[in-house]
Amino acid sequence: MLAVRGEAGIGKSALLAYAHSTASGFQVLHASGSEFESELPFAALHQLCRPLCAPSLSYLGELPAQHREALQVAFGLVSGPPDLYRVGLATLELLTFAAREQPLLCVVDDAQWLDAASAKALTFVARRVTADPVAMAVAVRLPAPASELDELPGLAVERLSDADARALLVAQSQMTLDEQVRDRIVAEARGNPLALLHLPRADGFAVPDTSSVPTRIERTFQARLANLPTDARLLLTIASADPTGDPGLLWPAAHRLGIDLQATSAAITTTELVEFSTRIRFCHPLARSAVYLAADADQRRTAHRVLADVTDPAVDPDRRIWHRARACAGPDEAVAAELERSASRAQARGGVVAAAAFIERAAELSVDATKRVERTLAAAQAKFDAGAADDRGRLSRVRRERGPGRAPARGGGSAPRPDRVRTTA
């Protein structure tokens, strides 16, 4: 197990890609943390293990019944409270069963955005993989909040020296750069390889940018979108809104919007932002966020709407309603009520943060003022339970909104817990 740590653009993803390309004879499993799914329990673990749980494989069926059920509960396939210890054991067994046929490499990018439950399960596995042919490599962007991953052995990726930065710039740049321009780029990139590779795409004589390196890199990615046709930008927005990278979702979503896939894919290829293959892969995590942020609100809502339409409600109801909620332009009580049901399922799986996120969005979409206040209080309580004490001010504001003459939702002045908020049909 190795945790590769460093700032955005420092080369962590490149090192993981190199590990993949040189892992001859290994079966490689991929997962990537996502800001959009960091509150959904076991989302990253499901992404990593999904290929091993496919109907065509028998690995899941080889697990003892209680461990098979633990994973099914964690992935939301059956109801019940998750047992983190059993989920960790079941994951370990699943990986070792698969590794008996072929050595296994598990690659996890953007681990700073892993949901807490997945981080715990993967750390549990990493500590116990010994003689089995299972290797794990994760990339963590710094600075990152404290997590279980901090205890794992790691490799700190440092910035390049000026000499190495100039050598990389000369080797990779497609433009002939004036020496003064090259020196300015080296100075602005501050030894960050991704900045060196992408900042030269801008005008060499532009006014120096004082923003952070990740922000400037995102801007260079966004600049590549400028000349794309509308449908191509919309297809990229849909891809950026789906962290799973599943073509089985992207292509049907594009079809629903009447997007010409052949024409748009050809146009997108010229930007070098994303690769369309058995998985949809952006060239860098910052490229995904740059594309999503570059889209206007209507485009993002459209992307989430079609992704909700093509997501199977029986297999992944929580992801589906999350997309539906993001597609709403205004209050929608039906969606709010369904978010409450997802919050209850998340609570049952131990996903307190996810429950808070679902109920918080339900509050935003509430038509009735009383329900909006009750749901906001429930979300704040869930965040308190998860240790998010920074919501104290918002909870106080909600109480003031209720007014001094109104009783609190629960005795003792506390907010109702998510699993005690009544769900409306």
C-alpha positions, 0 to 999 in steps of 0.5 A: 500500500502506498499513498502518494501525496502532494499539491494539485498538478504535482504529478500524482495522477501521472504516477498512478497512470505509470503504475497502471501502464507498467503493471504487466499481468495485473488486473487493475481496479480504479476508483476516484474520489469526487466532491459530488459523492464525498457525502455518500457512504461507500460510493468510492468502495462501490466504484472500486469493487463493481467490476468484481461484483458483475454478474459474469464473475463469481467472486461475490458468490464465493464470499461467506453469506454474512460477508456477501450481505455486508457488501450488499448492505453497504452498496444499498442492494439490500436494506439494513445497518452496515457493519464497518468491520464486516464490510472491511473483511468482506472487501479484503476477501473479495480482493484476495479471491480475485487475486488468486486468478490474477494479481490485483492493483487497486488505484484510487485517485483524488482520495482526499474526496473519498467518503468516510466509509470508503476511506475506513474500509480501504484503510482496513484492507491496506493494513491486512494485505500481506502475502496476497498478490494485492497492491494498492496505490492512492493519490491524496491532494494536499492540503487535505482534511485529516482521515484514516489515510494519513496513517498509511505509508506514503510518498511525498511528491515535491515540486520540480527544481528550476532546472528540471522545470526548464527541461520539462518545458523544453521537452513538452512545449509545442511552441518555441518560447522566448527565453524571458517567456520561458523564465516567467512560465517557470517562475509562475508554475513554481515547480508544478508539472501540470502548470508547466505543461498547460500554462504555455498554451496561454499568451506568453506576454500576458499580464502575470497571474497572481492566482493560485496554480490550481486556479490558473490550471483550471482556467487553461482547461476552460480556455480549450472549451471556447471554440467547441460547438454547443453539443460538444460542451453539453456532452462534456458537462454531462461527463463531468457531472457523473463521477463514475465515468460509466459510458452506460450512463453517458451515451444514453444521456447524450442520446436523450438530448439528440447529441450527435456522438460521432461529431461531438466526440471528434471535436472533443478529442482535439481538446485533449481534455477527456478520453472516451473508452471503456471508461470516461477519463478526464486528463486530470481531476482539475479538468473535470471540475473546470468543465463543470464550473464552466457550464452555466446553471441551465447546462448543469441542470440539464446534465443532471436531469438526463443522468437521473433519467438514465440511472436505474432507480432499482439499482441506484436510487440514491444517486438518481434522486441526487441528480434529480435534486441537482436538476431542480431550478426551484422548489419541488416537494416530490423531490424533497420527499424522495430525498428524505427517503434517501436520507433514511437509507443513508442513515441506516447504512451509517452515512450521517453526512450523506443523510445531512446532505440529502435533507439539506437539499430537501430543505432547499427544495421544500415548498412548505415553510414549516417543512423547510425549517424542520428539514434544515434542523434535521440536517443540522442535527445530522451534521452535529452528529457527524462532527460538523460543528461549524453549522452551529450558526446556521442552526441558530438562524433557523431557530430564529426563523421559527420565532420565539413563540414556536416550540422546537421540533424535539424536546430539549431544543434539539433538532430532529434526527434524520431517521425521525423526520417523518417522510411524506409520500 
